[in-house]
Amino acid sequence: MSDKEFPIDEVKNSIKQILLEPEIRFCGLVDYNGELISGEIKSGIILLENDQRRRQMFQELAHRVANRTGFDANLGRVKYSSSRREKVVMMSFPLGRYVILVIAEPHVNIDRLGWKIINKLGKQWSEFQGF
């Protein structure tokens, strides 16, 4: 998928839908350079990292997602990845040269939330059949 074909408006709408989930704190689209293309913080949420640390987090995320493709031929593409931390859950959903980053409350059921997000993302993940 080239940058010209990338459905940015569709993804922005998906981000708004994902933010409707009560346990979501942040949802954003990050490019392969680690730049935040579009994203929103849920109203009333105080972020735990400052702007500089968030930018570093986005860059590290882009790097990690790019490095995961080495096993795609044998294991299949990554549909999502998650990390449970003490204060938040972070989930990433690769989409070509982009990644959707979701930050949620620490008590969430990761698999249940992952399925909800995949359903909200729509056709990019439509071939995903589960575990």
Sequence and secondary structure as in RCSB ss.txt:
>XXXX:A:sequence
MSDKEFPIDEVKNSIKQILLEPEIRFCGLVDYNGELISGEIKSGIILLENDQRRRQMFQELAHRVANRTGFDANL
GRVKYSSSRREKVVMMSFPLGRYVILVIAEPHVNIDRLGWKIINKLGKQWSEFQGF
>XXXX:A:secstr
  TTT  HHHHHHHHHHHTTSTTEEEEEEEETTS EEEEEE TT   SS HHHHHHHHHHHHHHHHHGGGGHHHH
     EEEE SS EEEEEEETTEEEEEEE TTS HHHHHHHHHHHHGGGGTT    
